[in-house]
Amino acid sequence: MASSTADGEDDEPVQEIRLVDDGEWWVATDVETGAASQGETRAEALENLDEAVALHRGEIGRPPADDELRGMGIDPEKNTTGSQEPPDVLD
């Protein structure tokens, strides 16, 4: 299932979301960003997707502080990725 919203006179889609029911979970994917999430219901999957897209776009969230990284066992001084994306992150 796909859903699009139209904007303006030309009715071009500005957002396309794909919803798939795999029998156990609903999986929602934002086509533009590639962000995906899931939920036990359609509404839950879409709500979770809203948050995932906002995180992807930098509209919410923040980078972890050094003390938070240390709490997870990561030494910020030895972090080799710096401001670069890790190699396993897709664009």
Order of alpha helices (4+ residues) and beta strands (2+ residues): beta-beta-beta-beta-alpha-alpha
